[in-house]
Amino acid sequence: MNIVVHGIGFQKEFIPFIKQLFQILGDKKIGFSLTESFSRSLKKIDFDTKGFQVLSKKSSFSGVEFIISVGGDGTLLDSVCLVGKTEIPIIGINTGRLGFLATVAKEDIEKAINGFIAGDFSIESRSLLSLESDQVLFNGFNFGLNEFTIHKRDTSSMITVHTYVNGQYLNSYWADGLIVSTPTGSTGYSLSCGGPLITPGARNFVITPVSPHNLNVRPIVVSDDSEISFVIEGRSEKFLISLDSRSTAIDASIKLRVKKAEFSAKLIKFEDYSYFDTLRHKLNWGFDMRN
């Protein structure tokens, strides 16, 4: 079995859990290597990486069967970017706080690895969105698991985003920005801007304005078979666009279209995982501070 372990940035208090993971993989005789960024992160917290195989950025993921993402949801999003079209399944071990995507708690590492070896897991497909443009953006990594956003660049006045669905005019959003979210991303930035929660298996996108000038403008759910295009106007010459945690500045002349990617992200979920349990726990549903 060929596994790659990926992570980005750690505090020293997580060292015991990382050691435990490596120890369990070694005891189970599971071969694994580290990504270059994970190796650098470990060295920054004085973790000795001698003896571990490091997969350089130039190396391909050919032959890799699984990725273990160690960190928060941001690390898992980065893992999705690394995997890309190969659709290598990802196990998310959560060392962060929320963990909608990285659902294995650090205290449950041994249980998760044992379940993984025993085959007591399922592989969940999550839709990705793809950005098409008339210029190369994001170094060709033009896909995201959570959302695509258009945003004003600084403290300048709001922007206007003329939005079209399958070529039909939808609305001109006077706002700080606009979000197109996948079902996975519905628990992220879109939610904080008033967007709805959507279950991962739903075949939809959500278009959510960021601080709209017209208060009667609301998020709208459209089929993920749709192609969504934009024309941006504003006083500033530059605007920001982002795919998950990656962002870049563009000018209004660039043509942008968003649609469902032809490949998906594969996330490993164990038998005790429940999306609704995660929602209740992470969003504190039913929690009453008076009790």
Secondary structure in CASP SS format (residue, H / E / C, confidence):
PFRMAT SS
TARGET T0000
AUTHOR 0000-0000-0000
METHOD secondary structure of the structure
MODEL  1
M C 1.00
N E 1.00
I E 1.00
V E 1.00
V E 1.00
H E 1.00
G E 1.00
I C 1.00
G C 1.00
F C 1.00
Q C 1.00
K H 1.00
E H 1.00
F H 1.00
I H 1.00
P H 1.00
F H 1.00
I H 1.00
K H 1.00
Q H 1.00
L H 1.00
F H 1.00
Q H 1.00
I H 1.00
L H 1.00
G H 1.00
D H 1.00
K C 1.00
K C 1.00
I C 1.00
G E 1.00
F E 1.00
S E 1.00
L E 1.00
T E 1.00
E H 1.00
S H 1.00
F H 1.00
S H 1.00
R H 1.00
S H 1.00
L H 1.00
K H 1.00
K H 1.00
I C 1.00
D C 1.00
F C 1.00
D C 1.00
T C 1.00
K C 1.00
G C 1.00
F C 1.00
Q C 1.00
V E 1.00
L E 1.00
S C 1.00
K C 1.00
K C 1.00
S C 1.00
S C 1.00
F C 1.00
S C 1.00
G C 1.00
V C 1.00
E C 1.00
F E 1.00
I E 1.00
I E 1.00
S E 1.00
V E 1.00
G E 1.00
G C 1.00
D H 1.00
G H 1.00
T H 1.00
L H 1.00
L H 1.00
D H 1.00
S H 1.00
V H 1.00
C H 1.00
L H 1.00
V H 1.00
G H 1.00
K H 1.00
T H 1.00
E C 1.00
I C 1.00
P C 1.00
I E 1.00
I E 1.00
G E 1.00
I E 1.00
N E 1.00
T C 1.00
G C 1.00
R C 1.00
L C 1.00
G C 1.00
F C 1.00
L C 1.00
A C 1.00
T C 1.00
V E 1.00
A E 1.00
K H 1.00
E H 1.00
D H 1.00
I H 1.00
E H 1.00
K H 1.00
A H 1.00
I H 1.00
N H 1.00
G H 1.00
F H 1.00
I H 1.00
A H 1.00
G C 1.00
D C 1.00
F E 1.00
S E 1.00
I E 1.00
E E 1.00
S E 1.00
R E 1.00
S E 1.00
L E 1.00
L E 1.00
S E 1.00
L E 1.00
E E 1.00
S E 1.00
D C 1.00
Q C 1.00
V C 1.00
L C 1.00
F H 1.00
N H 1.00
G H 1.00
F C 1.00
N C 1.00
F E 1.00
G E 1.00
L C 1.00
N C 1.00
E E 1.00
F E 1.00
T E 1.00
I E 1.00
H E 1.00
K E 1.00
R C 1.00
D C 1.00
T C 1.00
S C 1.00
S C 1.00
M C 1.00
I E 1.00
T E 1.00
V E 1.00
H E 1.00
T E 1.00
Y E 1.00
V E 1.00
N C 1.00
G C 1.00
Q E 1.00
Y E 1.00
L E 1.00
N E 1.00
S E 1.00
Y E 1.00
W E 1.00
A E 1.00
D C 1.00
G E 1.00
L E 1.00
I E 1.00
V E 1.00
S E 1.00
T C 1.00
P C 1.00
T H 1.00
G H 1.00
S H 1.00
T H 1.00
G C 1.00
Y H 1.00
S H 1.00
L H 1.00
S H 1.00
C C 1.00
G C 1.00
G C 1.00
P C 1.00
L C 1.00
I C 1.00
T C 1.00
P C 1.00
G C 1.00
A C 1.00
R C 1.00
N E 1.00
F E 1.00
V E 1.00
I E 1.00
T E 1.00
P E 1.00
V E 1.00
S C 1.00
P C 1.00
H C 1.00
N C 1.00
L C 1.00
N C 1.00
V C 1.00
R C 1.00
P C 1.00
I E 1.00
V E 1.00
V E 1.00
S E 1.00
D C 1.00
D C 1.00
S C 1.00
E C 1.00
I E 1.00
S E 1.00
F E 1.00
V E 1.00
I E 1.00
E E 1.00
G C 1.00
R C 1.00
S C 1.00
E C 1.00
K E 1.00
F E 1.00
L E 1.00
I E 1.00
S E 1.00
L E 1.00
D C 1.00
S C 1.00
R E 1.00
S E 1.00
T E 1.00
A E 1.00
I E 1.00
D E 1.00
A C 1.00
S C 1.00
I C 1.00
K C 1.00
L E 1.00
R E 1.00
V E 1.00
K E 1.00
K E 1.00
A E 1.00
E E 1.00
F E 1.00
S E 1.00
A E 1.00
K E 1.00
L E 1.00
I E 1.00
K E 1.00
F E 1.00
E C 1.00
D C 1.00
Y C 1.00
S C 1.00
Y H 1.00
F H 1.00
D H 1.00
T H 1.00
L H 1.00
R H 1.00
H H 1.00
K H 1.00
L C 1.00
N C 1.00
W C 1.00
G C 1.00
F C 1.00
D C 1.00
M C 1.00
R C 1.00
N C 1.00
END
